[in-house]
C-alpha cells in the first residue's frame, strides 16, 4: 500500500556506480535500501528477490547499484552478474548464463567432468550473490540447471548452493522461445520444487525514461499494450503514428530506406530495425556493409606469444567482423579512456589496419582491438537486431518488421510480449514504425499476467517482512 508522500528531495538517494554519483528516485532508493539491509545476513539467510518493472523504470541502473554496493560491503568479486543473451550480458561487461555456468543445451542435468568442475568452483568461490538480468527470457529449466550446477560445484545441498539470487526483468516482456517460462514447472523427474516460488517480487512503476523526455502519449500507449487494455485505443494510436502502410511488399530494401529517412530527418538520433529472426537481421547488415563503399573484414588476432599454460577451453572463439562506412555499431564492452559504456551506439566513419573510427554522440574515436588471448574490435553490427536481442537497449526509434522472412508476403503473428518489448526500446512513439500492421500482435501472455498477480498477492498475504514502496507516478508529478 502506498504511504503518505514525503518531500521529493527527501526520497532521492545518491549512490556510486562505476565511480560516478548517480541519483536513485524514491522507488529505486527504497528497493536499494531493502536489499542492502539483507546483505549482512546473507551467510545464514540467503535472499531470493525479483525486481520487476516496465521498460524505463531503472532496472539496469538498480542492478549496477546492487553490484557496486555488494562488492563494497562484502569484498571485491562478491557479486556475479549474468544474463541470457550476449547483448544483455555485454551491457554489464559480463558473460552469458550458459558461459558462466558451463551449461550445454543437450546435456541437461549432467555433472561436469572433474577438471571443469574444479575450474568452475575456483571461479565461483568468492561469490555470495548472483544478479541475473532479463530474467523473463530465462526458462525454468535453465534456472533449475543453474541450481543443479551450483549445488554440485559448491558442494552444498541448498537452493543455488547457498548463494543469494537477485533477478531483474519484466514477465510481461518477451518470453523465451522454448518452454517452459521462468515461473512454470520444469518436471517431476528433474526438480521436486519450483525454484521460482522462492522469489519475492519488488516492483518499480515510475518510468524515468519517459519522465525525462516527457513522452506521455508513448507511456500511455505502452502501458495499455503491456496490460492488453483498451485494444481499440492502442490500434488507433499505432495506426495514426506508426503504420508505414507498406505491408506485403515491404522488404529489406524498403526497411533500409526507411531507416535512412529517419536518420536524415533526425541527425544524431539512434534508430534500429527490429525483426523476429536472426537471418533477417543478417540480411540488413549485409546490405548496409556494402552500401557506402569499401568493406573491411576484421579477423581476430592471436598474439604470437600466447601463454602455453592457457587452457584454450576458457577462451571465447570470436567471429570475423565485416564492416563498412556508415554502418551502425554497438560497443560490446566499456571503454573507460573514452568514457563510453557497453551498449553505446555509433556510426563507422572510416578504418585503418588496426583502428576503426566510430562517431558516437560524445565524439569520434579510433577504436582498437581488445582481448587477452584473441583480439577483436569491441563492436558489433547494430543497424538491425532481433527483438530478442534488443531487450535492455534504449534508442530514439525502432522500425518493427513482423515478417517471417524479407521475401515473404506473409506476416508473422508476433508472440506474446513481442510488440511491447520492441516499442518499449524507443524513447518516443512518434519515431517508431510498424509493418505489416497486425491489430492482434500485442496480446500479452495470460499466464505471465496471472503470475505477476500471484506474486503481488503472496507479498500481501505472507507473514514475512515485505518492503513498503512509495510509488510516485508520472501523472502526480505533472500536476
BADOTI-262530 format. One record per residue (C-alpha): residue in three letters; x, y, z. Coordinates in steps of 0.001 Angstrom, whole numbers, padded with zeros to 6 digits, always signed. Example, Ala and Ser with C-alpha at 12.3 -4.5 7.8 and 13.67 -1.06 7.14 Angstrom:
% BADOTI-262530
ALA+012300-004500+007800/SER+013670-001060+007140/
% end
This chain:
% BADOTI-262530
UNK+000000+000000+000000/UNK+001306+003462-000890/UNK+002404+005556+002052/UNK+001853+009286+002573/UNK+004142+011198+000259/UNK+007352+012647+001610/UNK+009024+015670+000003/UNK+010630+014519-003236/UNK+014106+015709-002243/UNK+013964+013526+000892/UNK+013260+010383-001135/UNK+016116+010696-003627/UNK+019379+008840-002990/UNK+022870+009292-004394/UNK+024845+006090-004940/UNK+028182+005281-006531/UNK+028076+003404-009842/UNK+031385+002798-011597/UNK+032979+005699-009761/UNK+030207+008188-010559/UNK+027490+009677-008376/UNK+024064+008578-009605/UNK+020696+009656-008204/UNK+018088+006975-007485/UNK+014443+008004-007407/UNK+012267+007192-004401/UNK+011183+003732-005631/UNK+014700+002730-006598/UNK+016101+004030-003298/UNK+013565+002099-001212/UNK+014285-001176-003022/UNK+018027-000494-002827/UNK+017790+000012+000957/UNK+015638-003094+001370/UNK+018151-005257-000473/UNK+021190-003786+001286/UNK+019551-004412+004668/UNK+019633-008126+003839/UNK+023276-008203+002744/UNK+024846-008509+006200/UNK+022781-011624+006929/UNK+023274-013478+003655/UNK+025520-016187+005115/UNK+022688-017571+007232/UNK+019659-016209+005379/UNK+020111-016155+001602/UNK+017612-013966-000231/UNK+015770-014585-003485/UNK+014362-011365-004942/UNK+012725-010417-008228/UNK+012937-006701-009123/UNK+010169-006197-011668/UNK+009132-003208-013730/UNK+008232-001951-017204/UNK+010917-000713-019576/UNK+012419+002595-018462/UNK+011858+002197-014714/UNK+015588+001829-013998/UNK+016126-001903-013551/UNK+019562-001767-015205/UNK+020607+001212-013087/UNK+019491-000558-009924/UNK+021315-003760-010891/UNK+024558-001787-011243/UNK+023932-000108-007895/UNK+023408-003528-006272/UNK+026605-004887-007831/UNK+028779-001984-006730/UNK+027427-001779-003187/UNK+027536-005547-002574/UNK+031142-005677-003777/UNK+031920-002747-001487/UNK+030272-004330+001568/UNK+031274-007975+001080/UNK+034523-007617-000821/UNK+035519-007374-004477/UNK+034077-010141-006676/UNK+031309-010938-004186/UNK+028660-010307-006831/UNK+028321-012231-010105/UNK+026330-010594-012914/UNK+024995-012565-015867/UNK+022198-012554-018458/UNK+020682-014952-021017/UNK+021820-013194-024228/UNK+025143-011790-025446/UNK+023947-008187-025745/UNK+022250-008198-022336/UNK+025418-009615-020742/UNK+027763-007229-022579/UNK+025824-004299-021147/UNK+027248-005289-017748/UNK+030673-006409-019043/UNK+029553-009895-018089/UNK+029212-013356-019640/UNK+026049-015202-020578/UNK+024402-017711-018251/UNK+025472-020643-020435/UNK+029080-019444-020427/UNK+029278-018710-016693/UNK+027761-021982-015505/UNK+029032-024155-018372/UNK+025525-025158-019407/UNK+025192-027237-022539/UNK+021954-027427-024468/UNK+021803-031195-024816/UNK+023414-032260-021558/UNK+020580-031197-019276/UNK+021439-032014-015680/UNK+024683-033937-016154/UNK+027604-033223-013830/UNK+030781-031640-015153/UNK+033991-033621-015703/UNK+036365-033285-012701/UNK+038710-030789-014396/UNK+035904-028437-015457/UNK+034212-028755-012075/UNK+037433-027771-010285/UNK+037940-024765-012578/UNK+034357-023575-012150/UNK+034486-023973-008364/UNK+037607-021824-008254/UNK+035912-019095-010302/UNK+032736-019161-008160/UNK+034300-019409-004704/UNK+034298-015678-003937/UNK+030696-015005-004962/UNK+027903-014542-002448/UNK+025226-013017-004664/UNK+024170-013770-008251/UNK+022485-010995-010229/UNK+020585-012118-013356/UNK+019284-009538-015823/UNK+016409-010062-018325/UNK+015028-012920-016219/UNK+011866-013007-018357/UNK+013966-014547-021135/UNK+015275-017377-018911/UNK+013420-020697-018868/UNK+012621-022516-015641/UNK+014764-025354-016996/UNK+017767-023013-017152/UNK+017072-021771-013612/UNK+016969-025403-012439/UNK+020239-026101-014269/UNK+021894-023154-012502/UNK+020678-024519-009172/UNK+021891-028033-010059/UNK+025298-026746-011158/UNK+025827-024581-008064/UNK+024803-027319-005629/UNK+027129-029798-007304/UNK+030141-027496-007743/UNK+029918-025761-004354/UNK+029009-028975-002524/UNK+026003-027522-000686/UNK+022555-029102-000919/UNK+020792-025769-000596/UNK+018994-023716-003238/UNK+021622-022301-005594/UNK+024380-023800-003489/UNK+023641-021409-000624/UNK+024095-018253-002713/UNK+021590-015411-002807/UNK+019971-014671-006163/UNK+018516-011335-007284/UNK+016868-011242-010702/UNK+015691-008287-012787/UNK+013161-008168-015592/UNK+009559-007869-016679/UNK+007456-011014-017110/UNK+005177-009123-019495/UNK+008003-008547-021949/UNK+009206-011170-024395/UNK+009484-014703-023022/UNK+011923-017427-024141/UNK+011258-019215-027404/UNK+011477-022557-025610/UNK+009021-023580-022942/UNK+008685-023535-020009/UNK+008673-019913-018864/UNK+010623-018998-015734/UNK+007548-019375-013486/UNK+006372-022718-014898/UNK+007258-026179-013606/UNK+010244-027968-015103/UNK+009045-031507-014500/UNK+008878-034018-011674/UNK+011830-036002-012943/UNK+014170-033002-012875/UNK+013067-030939-009929/UNK+010737-031508-006982/UNK+010102-027881-006176/UNK+009505-024817-008328/UNK+012542-022635-007615/UNK+010705-019553-008837/UNK+008364-019840-005831/UNK+011335-018866-003626/UNK+011376-015362-005106/UNK+009711-012284-003639/UNK+008629-009536-006037/UNK+009714-005904-005628/UNK+008076-003589-008149/UNK+009245-000474-009965/UNK+006485+001510-011657/UNK+007777+005051-012199/UNK+009049+005366-015792/UNK+012119+007564-015543/UNK+012929+007364-019258/UNK+009570+008820-020223/UNK+009579+011295-017334/UNK+012824+012822-018585/UNK+011698+013096-022207/UNK+008038+013908-021444/UNK+006691+011299-023877/UNK+003382+010985-022068/UNK+001442+009612-025073/UNK+004085+006914-025609/UNK+003894+005953-021945/UNK+000114+005734-022082/UNK+000085+003503-025185/UNK+002865+001253-023863/UNK+001078+000734-020575/UNK-002087-000292-022412/UNK-000102-002674-024629/UNK+001592-004105-021534/UNK-001732-004714-019815/UNK-003668-005673-023009/UNK-006083-002900-022066/UNK-008286-000928-024495/UNK-007165-002646-027709/UNK-009207-000228-029828/UNK-007374+002803-028451/UNK-003969+001167-028987/UNK-004926+000174-032522/UNK-005918+003732-033419/UNK-002813+005296-031867/UNK-000405+002911-033572/UNK-002160+003273-036933/UNK-002032+007064-036605/UNK+001625+007249-035565/UNK+003498+004102-036584/UNK+001815+002439-039569/UNK+004053+002506-042672/UNK+001137+001480-044909/UNK+003505-000875-046721/UNK+002610-004426-045917/UNK+003323-007495-048039/UNK+005757-005673-050370/UNK+007888-004300-047555/UNK+011318-005920-047912/UNK+014877-005347-046736/UNK+015442-002521-049245/UNK+012348-000667-048030/UNK+013393-001162-044389/UNK+016847+000299-045034/UNK+015313+003207-046970/UNK+013001+003988-044047/UNK+015940+003714-041636/UNK+017940+006222-043675/UNK+014949+008592-043912/UNK+014660+008643-040120/UNK+018399+009224-039694/UNK+018415+012045-042246/UNK+015379+013716-040669/UNK+016719+013350-037120/UNK+020532+013603-037175/UNK+022233+012473-034002/UNK+019369+010185-033013/UNK+019644+006393-032919/UNK+017332+004070-034851/UNK+017325+000307-035294/UNK+015376-002214-037387/UNK+013857-004919-035147/UNK+012962-008292-036667/UNK+011799-011684-035349/UNK+014647-013768-036809/UNK+018454-013550-036889/UNK+018611-014352-040618/UNK+016608-011196-041358/UNK+018944-009098-039233/UNK+021994-010535-041006/UNK+020493-009621-044390/UNK+020143-005994-043267/UNK+023796-005978-042179/UNK+024974-007478-045471/UNK+023220-004698-047350/UNK+024453-001928-045037/UNK+028082-003090-045111/UNK+028326-002710-048897/UNK+026069+000345-049165/UNK+028631+003173-048966/UNK+031893+001940-050408/UNK+034842-000166-049227/UNK+034416-003064-046803/UNK+036784-004084-044027/UNK+036986-007702-042824/UNK+038420-007822-039298/UNK+039889-011205-038388/UNK+040571-011782-034659/UNK+044304-011512-033983/UNK+046039-014070-031793/UNK+049184-012722-030077/UNK+052241-014691-031225/UNK+053432-015395-027679/UNK+050382-016882-026038/UNK+050707-018292-022568/UNK+051399-022002-023094/UNK+049615-022820-019839/UNK+046437-021139-021039/UNK+043556-023580-021380/UNK+042052-022979-024817/UNK+038649-024145-023489/UNK+038474-020997-021379/UNK+038836-018658-024339/UNK+035907-017415-026381/UNK+036056-018138-030099/UNK+035443-014847-031876/UNK+033993-014431-035356/UNK+035308-012285-038165/UNK+033804-008792-038201/UNK+032793-007277-041551/UNK+032026-003546-041570/UNK+031543-000680-043992/UNK+031365+003107-043905/UNK+028065+004294-042402/UNK+027251+001052-040590/UNK+025753+001447-037145/UNK+027655-000441-034454/UNK+027292-001095-030745/UNK+030093-001324-028182/UNK+030487-004783-026620/UNK+032385-003537-023547/UNK+033181-000352-021639/UNK+035920+001928-022999/UNK+036922+003996-019933/UNK+039540+006011-021848/UNK+036742+007498-023960/UNK+034130+007485-021177/UNK+031977+005108-023252/UNK+029957+002209-021873/UNK+028937-001126-023382/UNK+025795-000842-025487/UNK+026591+002661-026807/UNK+025650+003109-030474/UNK+027850+004798-033078/UNK+028382+005104-036844/UNK+031506+003873-038641/UNK+033285+006811-040295/UNK+036451+005088-041524/UNK+039054+002429-040792/UNK+042755+001605-040950/UNK+044584-001683-040406/UNK+044407-001571-036602/UNK+041748+001080-035887/UNK+038126+001772-036718/UNK+036893+005366-036499/UNK+033429+005474-034910/UNK+031271+008547-034353/UNK+029403+008476-031034/UNK+027172+011182-029555/UNK+030104+012407-027440/UNK+032648+012487-030279/UNK+034531+010430-032850/UNK+037128+007958-031560/UNK+039592+005499-033032/UNK+038659+002073-031643/UNK+041429-000505-031281/UNK+041381-004272-030854/UNK+040870-005645-027354/UNK+041280-009058-025769/UNK+043829-011064-023821/UNK+044123-014218-025911/UNK+042208-013316-029072/UNK+041954-009672-030122/UNK+038917-008313-031943/UNK+037403-004843-032199/UNK+034887-004388-029330/UNK+031928-003596-031583/UNK+029072-005470-033239/UNK+026875-004501-036186/UNK+023659-002882-034959/UNK+021617-001446-037828/UNK+019258-004333-037087/UNK+018663-006564-034078/UNK+016274-009362-033300/UNK+013545-008414-030852/UNK+015075-010991-028511/UNK+018492-009315-028550/UNK+017052-005815-028225/UNK+015999-006365-024625/UNK+017731-003807-022444/UNK+018765-001348-025169/UNK+017466+002232-025485/UNK+017129+004062-028818/UNK+015197+007020-030183/UNK+013046+004975-032531/UNK+012539+001487-033990/UNK+011274+000004-037242/UNK+009430-003165-036225/UNK+009030-005670-039066/UNK+006671-008578-038339/UNK+007512-010973-041171/UNK+008946-014473-041149/UNK+011441-013517-043866/UNK+012060-010495-046079/UNK+010813-012110-049303/UNK+007616-013468-047786/UNK+004216-011840-048281/UNK+003030-013481-045060/UNK+003340-011536-041839/UNK+004446-013227-038640/UNK+001906-013238-035841/UNK+004071-011900-033050/UNK+004323-013948-029878/UNK+003051-012528-026579/UNK+005131-009553-025499/UNK+006923-009031-028838/UNK+005437-005681-029789/UNK+005616-004329-026227/UNK+009260-005382-025941/UNK+010081-003820-029316/UNK+008278-000484-028914/UNK+009481-000052-025328/UNK+013080+000126-026648/UNK+012228+003576-028029/UNK+012084+006868-026161/UNK+009035+008022-028100/UNK+006251+006501-030199/UNK+006408+009217-032854/UNK+009734+007877-034196/UNK+008599+004232-034357/UNK+007319+002371-037421/UNK+005379-000929-037500/UNK+004809-003108-040582/UNK+002914-005195-041587/UNK+000306-003851-039190/UNK-001332-006602-037156/UNK-004038-005464-034739/UNK-003714-008619-032680/UNK+000072-008715-032395/UNK+000420-007085-028994/UNK-001575-009525-026903/UNK+000405-010489-023810/UNK+000845-013839-022136/UNK-002150-014593-019934/UNK-000056-016885-017741/UNK+002571-014145-017234/UNK-000092-011662-016113/UNK-001520-014251-013719/UNK+001941-014933-012286/UNK+002558-011243-011557/UNK-000781-011075-009741/UNK+000074-014228-007761/UNK+003400-012776-006623/UNK+001760-009491-005655/UNK-000874-011334-003621/UNK+001747-013549-001975/UNK+003572-010426-000813/UNK+000343-009064+000645/UNK-000760-012310+002278/UNK+002579-013559+003620/UNK+003537-013048+007216/UNK+007130-012352+006235/UNK+008673-008907+006233/UNK+007968-007054+002992/UNK+009128-003714+001656/UNK+006610-000877+001633/UNK+007276+001068-001583/UNK+006014+004593-002070/UNK+005167+004826-005758/UNK+005345+008259-007378/UNK+003503+008270-010669/UNK+004200+010491-013651/UNK+000673+011903-013537/UNK+001221+013022-009941/UNK+004489+014748-010852/UNK+002816+016673-013679/UNK+000026+018084-011517/
% end
